[in-house]
C-alpha cells in the first residue's frame, strides 16, 4: 500500500487483498499512521466462465478505477480460475483506513 502523497487528505482509504488484518494494522502503525482500521469485505462467488464479473460484486472497491483494475486482473486470470465450467472467485479483500502521520 502506498501512503497518500503530500497534500492529500489527512485520511487514506485503500482496498487490498491482505491475508492478515493484524499485519496491516501493525505495518501502518509502525510507519506512523494513526487510527488504522481494517474491515473485511470477503466475497465468494461462482459465475459462468464466459461472463464478466459485474462490478457490483466487487463490494470492497472504493472507486471506479480500482474496480476497473480488479476486473482487468480477473479477466487475465480467467483460465486458471475455471473449474467445472464456472469461475470460482474467493475475494478476501479489506477496506483499510488510516490517518496520515503529521
N, C-alpha and C positions, 0 to 999 in steps of 0.2 A: 504494500500500500504506500502510495506516495503522499507525504504530508501536503497540506494546502500551500500554495505559493504565497509569498509575501503579498499583502493587500487583499487576500481572500477574506471571507467572513471568519469570525472567531471560531465558529463550529465547522467541523468537517463531517461529511457523511459519505460513506463508501459502501458498496456491496461487494463481497468477495466470497470465494469458496474456501473457507478456512475449516480445518478439521477440529480445532480445539478453541472454543471461545476464551478459555483461560490464557492460552498462548497469545491471542490478540490483545487481551487486556494487559498482560504483563509486558508485551513488546511496546505497546503505545505508552504505557505508564513509564517504562524505563526510558523512553525517548522524550519524556517530559510532558506528555499530553495529560490533561485533566478530564474528569467526568467522562471516562471511557464507558461506552455502552455497547453491548453486543446482543443482538436479538436474532434468534434462529428463524429462518424462513425456509424450512425444508419442504420439498415437494417431490413426490414420486408419481410419475405418470407413464402410461404406455399409449402410444399413438401409432396409427398406421405408418409404415416405413416411408410411403410416398408423400406423406403430408408434411407441411411445415408446422412447427410448433407455434401455436398462437401466442402472441406477445403477452396476452392477458394471463397466461400460465406462469410467466416469469414474475411472480408476485414480489420478489425481493428487489427488483430493478428500480433504481431511483429515477432514471431519466431515459429518454428515447435512445440516446447514443449508447448507453450501456445495454439496453435491450437489443439494439441492432448488432452490437459486437457479440453478445451472447448467442444470438440467432445465427450469425455467420460462423461462429465457432462450432455450434451444434450441427450445422449443415456439413461442415468439414468432417466431423466425426460420425456422421450418419451411418456409414457402413459398419464401423466397429461396434456400434450400439445396437445393431439389428439382431433380434432373437425371435425366432418363430414368426417372422414377418412383421414384427412390431418393434418400434424403437422403445427401449427401456431407458427412462430418464430417472436419475436419482440425484436431484439437485440439493446439495447441502450448502445452502447459502446463509450468510449472516449480514445483517444490516449493522454497520459499525459507525458509531458517532463518537466524537471526541472534541474537546475544546483545545484549540491550538495553544501551544506554550507562548507566553509573552516574552 
